[in-house]
């Protein structure tokens, strides 16, 4: 399954995952690293010293594609720009017989 998502000013996507099997990918189509923030990934464990959740924001450019296990929690921060941020995302199902 694949889809496009465009985020205008103030738009964001809350914390979620794409199930427990397979992989999820995001390709940055309309993306300006000076104006937009990338997908934020949440570690499956907290910081062992502070107990805080660990977030990771990869450095990406327009055209970058990232693959992660579908179970990894992730989200986007609100778009603070009048310029739209657009992505192509897809799920790759893995089944075990």
C-alpha positions as CSV (number, residue, x, y, z in Angstrom):
1,X,0.0,0.0,0.0
2,X,1.3,3.5,-0.8
3,X,0.0,7.0,-0.4
4,X,0.9,10.7,-0.7
5,X,0.6,13.2,2.1
6,X,0.9,17.0,1.8
7,X,1.2,19.1,5.0
8,X,0.3,22.8,4.8
9,X,0.9,25.4,7.5
10,X,0.2,23.9,10.9
11,X,-0.4,20.4,9.7
12,X,1.3,17.4,11.5
13,X,0.9,13.7,12.0
14,X,0.6,12.3,15.5
15,X,2.6,9.4,17.0
16,X,1.8,6.1,15.3
17,X,3.2,3.0,13.8
18,X,2.2,0.8,10.9
19,X,1.7,-2.6,12.6
20,X,4.1,-5.3,13.8
21,X,5.1,-6.9,10.5
22,X,7.1,-5.5,7.5
23,X,8.6,-2.2,6.8
24,X,7.5,1.4,6.2
25,X,9.2,3.9,3.9
26,X,8.9,7.6,3.4
27,X,10.3,9.5,0.4
28,X,10.5,13.3,0.7
29,X,9.1,14.9,-2.4
30,X,8.5,18.6,-1.6
31,X,10.9,19.2,1.3
32,X,13.1,22.1,2.2
33,X,15.4,21.4,5.1
34,X,15.6,25.1,5.9
35,X,11.8,25.3,6.3
36,X,10.6,21.8,7.2
37,X,11.4,19.1,9.8
38,X,11.7,15.4,8.9
39,X,9.8,12.5,10.4
40,X,10.6,12.0,14.1
41,X,11.3,8.4,15.1
42,X,10.8,7.3,18.7
43,X,13.1,4.6,20.2
44,X,11.4,1.5,21.6
45,X,13.0,2.2,25.0
46,X,13.5,5.3,27.1
47,X,16.8,6.9,28.2
48,X,18.2,4.7,30.9
49,X,19.4,7.7,33.0
50,X,16.5,10.2,32.7
51,X,13.6,7.9,31.7
52,X,12.7,10.3,28.9
53,X,11.7,9.0,25.5
54,X,14.3,9.2,22.8
55,X,13.4,10.9,19.5
56,X,15.6,10.8,16.4
57,X,15.2,13.1,13.4
58,X,17.3,12.0,10.5
59,X,19.0,14.6,8.2
60,X,17.1,14.4,4.9
61,X,16.9,16.3,1.7
62,X,14.3,16.4,-1.1
63,X,14.4,13.0,-2.7
64,X,15.7,11.1,0.3
65,X,14.0,7.8,1.2
66,X,14.0,6.1,4.6
67,X,13.0,2.5,5.4
68,X,12.2,1.5,9.0
69,X,10.5,-1.5,10.6
70,X,6.7,-0.9,10.6
71,X,6.5,-1.2,14.4
72,X,8.7,1.9,15.0
73,X,6.7,4.8,16.4
74,X,7.0,8.0,14.5
75,X,5.4,11.4,14.0
76,X,5.9,14.8,12.3
77,X,6.1,18.2,13.9
78,X,3.7,20.9,12.7
79,X,4.7,22.5,9.4
80,X,5.7,26.1,10.4
81,X,6.0,27.3,6.8
82,X,3.6,28.5,4.1
83,X,5.4,26.1,1.7
84,X,3.9,22.6,1.6
85,X,5.8,19.6,2.7
86,X,4.9,16.5,0.6
87,X,5.9,12.8,1.0
88,X,5.3,9.5,-0.6
89,X,4.9,6.7,1.9
90,X,4.5,3.0,1.6
91,X,4.2,-0.2,3.6
92,X,6.0,-3.4,2.6
93,X,4.2,-6.4,4.1
94,X,6.2,-9.3,5.3
95,X,4.4,-12.6,6.0
96,X,5.7,-15.7,7.6
97,X,4.2,-19.1,6.7
